[in-house]
Every structure is written in structure tokens, then in C-alpha cells.
Amino acid sequence: MPYIKKLTIALGLVLAPVLGQIASAATVTAPAYENKTTATRAGARDIVQEIINVIGLKPRFELRAADIDNAAAVVYNGERYILYSENFLARINNAVHTDWGGVSILAHEIGHHLNGHTLSRSGSNPGDELEADEFSGFVLRKMGASLAEAQAAINLLSEDRTSRTHPGRDYRLAAISKGWKSANDQLLASARAPQPDQRAIAAMPARRPAINSSAARNTSSAALDSRMVLTKVTFSKAPREQFYLTTRMHLVHVTENGPVVIGKLAKTGNPDFPYYFESEYMKTVFVSDKGILVNQQGQQVGRLS
């Protein structure tokens, strides 16, 4: 199936003339596509997987790089797709000076699928667009974006006035804000829950894994192979420092002299905080089931990404 012919766009973004990209709620004829995610092409983030991780659902759609103007959630032969233009997402990210712009657009389109909007053949309408915007704001807060970062792309691309298919800018920004604040309230409530030192520490194994200090020193002379990296670890007090979790469950800090093992991920046996970092270099940090890092007082101190 080298081309999707007469693909009906169920929903998509209407974009401001500033970038000259206008999405259509009509029929697009034969856009070429490739089965590559943004992570595959750019060698960077698997954005769809990150979004799916924070909402806990399985993706029942495919992400495709396509020869279209911008991005759209579509249905073809009963299968659901999210199509996007790589050049368009790159221009958005450059314009707003953060890759959260592209993430928010893909989250918006995923929101159309998950809210059931693509089951209708009526095309875009303001109500559905606001629901997808709210979903986008919710997801981006869960992923760690600020409200300004979550709103950046829509603030740039949307029209001032409400049209037949899309709401005006102020309405869309308000919907994103609503979703963002809802997720923020959830995170705050989680932080105020019974503290890890009362729940997770009690479930820790009696024998903690030891960290080989000499191994940590020796690692500094070697390069960190990207194939060994499982995920990035971001600490709130050192956002510019590079920390990674490896496939061997080591916490690695990339320094000027090379990578250094500073800890190891271990299980606690607690479902809410199933892991913690055992380290000689820092106090105990717990990892929630959502990938949020908290200290023994229950305060958020970072995240896995």
C-alpha cells in the first residue's frame, strides 16, 4: 500500500497564515507516506510512546510521516492513523524555540482518536477541537511541559476568530490551560499522598544492591553507548545535567570526563513507588509508577523521560 488514495481527513489543525499551512476537512488525494515515527527519522524521541505512557492506554493507531501540509488524525479502511509533515513539525519547533510545539500537535491529534472524534464523518468542529486541545494540555503537563510550552504551538498557529470548523485562539488556549491544570492538580495530589518513607521504604528489600565504586570510576573513561540507554533521568535541581538509566539499571551521570555510574535502580515491592535509586552519592529517590521521582518527604524531584 505505497499510497493512501482519497484519504478523508476526519479532523486536523487549522493553522494561521504565518506559516502558510492550512489544513482541510475535505479529501486529500494520494498523500505519500512512510512508516517512520519521529524517533526513527530524527534518532531522538518516540513521542507517541511517551504520550501513551503517561495516559496508560495502548495506541490503536499508527503514526506516519506523510506528504501533507501539517498534521491530521484520519481513518482509512477502518484503520486509524496520525499523519504529519516532518518539515511542518520542524518549522513549528523552530518558531516556538522548543520541541514541545511538535509534541503538542501530535498530542492534539491523538486526542481526536482517543475521544472518538474520528468515528464521525462530519469533519472538524469547534467542540471536538477544544476537547483535543484540552487533552493536549493534560498530556503535556504529565510529560513535564510548562503551561507556556503546552500552549506555544496553538498560540502561534490558531486564528483569532472562531470559524465553522475551529474555535478562536482564546478558546483554544483556555482549553489547553484547563487540561494542563487538571494534570497539575493530579500531580500535586499525588505529591500530598502518604509519603514514600511511610509506604515504599517499608516495602524495600532487606538487602539493598551494592554499588561498585571502582566500577563507577572506571566507567568515566568510556563512552556511553546509546544502545545501553533505557531512558533519560531529569533532576529538578540540575535540569541541564545529563543523567541516564541504562539497560543494566544503572544511573549514569555524563560528566566532562565521561559517564560515571552513580546509582542503581532497585525494586521496593510497593505498587505506587515500585523502584528507588540506591546511591552513595545522593539521598534515596523513589520512582512512581508514572515515572515521577520523589524524595523521602514525598516531594517531586525529577522524572524519567
N, C-alpha and C positions, 0 to 999 in steps of 0.2 A: 504494500500500500504506500507507494512513494509520494503520493499527494492526497490531500483531503479535498475532495471536489464538492463544490456547492455547500460549504460548511456554514450552517446557520449559527450566528453568534447569538447566544441567549442573553448574555449580559457582558458589559465591559465598561471601561472608564471613558468618559468624555473629557478630553484634555484641552487646555487653553491654547490659543493660537501662539503663545510664547515659544512653543516648540514645534508648532505646525503639525501636531498629531491629533487627528480627530477619529475617535472610534465610532463604528457604525453598528446600529442594531438591526442591520439588514443581512444580506447574504454575501459572503466572501467566496470568490471562486478560486479554487485550487491553490491555496497557500502552501508552499513547500514547507516541510518541517523536518526536524531531525530529532531523534530520540536521545537528547542530551539535556541534562539538568544544568543549572548554572554552576554547580560544583564541578561537573565533569568538564565543562568548557573552560572555566576560569581556574580550575585547580584549587578552589577555595572552599566556600561554604555550601553545604547541601541545605539550602534554605527551606525547602519543603519539609525535609525531615525534622529540622529544628522547630518549625511551626507545629507539625504533627506531634512532636514530643511534648510540647507544653499544653496541648489540649487533650492528649491521651486517646486519640482516635487513629484508626488505620486509614491511610489515604486510599480512597476508592476512585482515584483519577490519576491521569498521567500528566506530567509536565513536559511540554515540548517547546523547543526553540523553533520559531516559525517565521515565515516571510509575511509578517503583518505589521501594522503601524505601531501597535503598542502592546496591550495585553488583554486577554479575554477568557472568560470561563465558557466553555462550549460543550455541546453534546453532539456526537456523530455516531450513527448506527448503534445507539444505545450505550455507547461508551462515553465517559466524561474526561475532558481534557482541560488543561490550562495552557493556553498558547501565549507566548511572549516574544517580543523582539529584543534580542540581545543588545542591539545598538540603542534602542529606546531606553532600556533599563540603565545602560551605561551613561547615557546623557542625563537621565534623571539624577543618578548618583553624583555626577559631576556638578550638576546645577545646585543641588542642595548640600553638597560637600559631605555626604555621609552615605554609606550603603544601606542605611535604614530606609532610604527612599524606595529603592527597589524591593526591599523586603516588605514594605507596607503595601505596595501594589500587588505583589503576589499573595499576600495575606488577604487582601480585599477580594481577589478572585477566588481564593479558596473558600472565603466566607460565602460567596454566591453558591458554590456547590453544597457546602455543609448546611446552609439554610434552606436548601431545596429550591432556590430561585431558578435554576437551570431546567427544572422539570416543566416550567411553563414556556410556551412558545410566543408569549406576548411581548418579549423583548424587555429592555431596560425600563424601569420606572423609579421615581424618586424614593418610594418606600423601601424597595429592595436595596437600592444603593446605600441608603442610610444604615440598613442592617449590616451590610457588608463592611461599611466604614466602621461601625461600632465593633464588629468582630476584629477588624484590623487593629484598632486601638487596644483592644483587650489582649490580643496575641503579642503585640509589640511590647507592652508593659511586662508581660510574662517573660519575654525574651531579654528584657533589660534596657529597652529604649526609654528615653525621656519623653514627656508629652510633646515637646517641640520636635523631637526626631520622628515621633509617630505621625505628626501632622504635616511634616515638611513637604512631602510629595503632593498631597491634595491641596495644600495651601498654595503651591506653585501652579498646579495644573487645572484646578477647577474654575468654572466660570462664576462671576458674581451673582448672576440671576438664576433662578430655578427655571429649568426647561421642561419639556414634556417627558424627557427620559431621566434627567438628573437634577438633584437639588442644588441650590446655590452654595457658594463656598462656606458661608457662615453656618449653615445647617450641617454640612459635612464635617467641618471642624468640631462642631458641638457633638456630633455622633461619635467621632474618634475619641474625643475627650471623655465621653460617657463610658465607652468601653475601657479606656485606659484607667480611669478612676475605679471602675469595678474590679479590675485585676489588681490594682494597687491596694484596694480595701482587703482583698483576699490575702495578699501577701502580708499586710500589716496584721491581720487577724491570725495568720499562721505564726508570725513572729511573737505574738502575745500569748500563744498557746502554751501549755505546760512546757517548761524549759527542758532542753536536751539533757541537762545534768540531772534531771529528775526522772527522765524516761529512757534516754538512749544509753547513758553511762551504766545504768543498772543492768542493761542487756549486753554490755560489752563482754567479749570472751575473757576469761580469767587470764589467759596467756596472750599478751599482745605480740604482734610480729616485731622482731628486732630489725633495726636499720643498720646496715653495714656502713660505718663511717668511712672506712677506707675505700669502699666501692663508690661512695659519693664523691670522694676526692678524685678518684681515678676517672670517673665519668667526665670530669671537666675538660679533659684533653681530647675528647672525641666529639664528633658532630652528632647532632640529634637527627636521626633518620626519620623523615616524615612518615614512613610506613610504620614506625613504632608509636606514633602519636594517636591516642584514642580520642582526646578532646582537649580543648583549651580550658585553663582554670584562671578565672579573673578574681583578684582580691580587691575589695573596695579601697583599701588604703594604699594600694600600689597598682593602679589601673594600667600604667604604662609598662610595667614589668611583664616579662613573658614567663608564664608558668604553664606546664602541660601535664596531663595524665597519660602515661604510656600504656601500651598493651600489657605490660607486666605489672600494672597498677602502681607504678612509681610516680611520685610527684616530683617533677623536674623543674628547676629554675634555670633559665637560659641567661647566663652572665656574660660579661665581656671576655672572660676566659673560657667560655664554653658552657655546656649544660652540666648542672650539678643535681644529683638526687638529694632531695631534702625531706622526703617523707614517703609513706606508703599507704595506699588505700586498704582499709580493713573493714570487715563486717561487724555490725553491732548486734544484729538479731532483732532490731526494732523496725517495724514496717514504716514508720513515719520518718525515721532517720536511719536508714539501713546501712550507712557507711560512715566512717570517720577517717581523717588523716592522722596517722601516728607519725610524729616527727620529733627529732631532737632540737629542731630549730625554731619551732613555734608551738603555741598552745594548741590543745586539741580543737579541731574544727570538724563539725559534723556535716554530713551531706544529706539533704532531704530527698524524698522520693521524686521531687521535681527538679533536682539538681541545684538547689539553693544551699549555699554554705552558711552555717550559723555557728556562733561560738557557744560556750557553755552557759551563757546568760540568755540564749535564745535570740541574740541579735544577728541580723543578716550581715555577713562579712564578705560575701562574694557569690560566685555562681560558676557552674560548668556551662560551657557554650560550644 
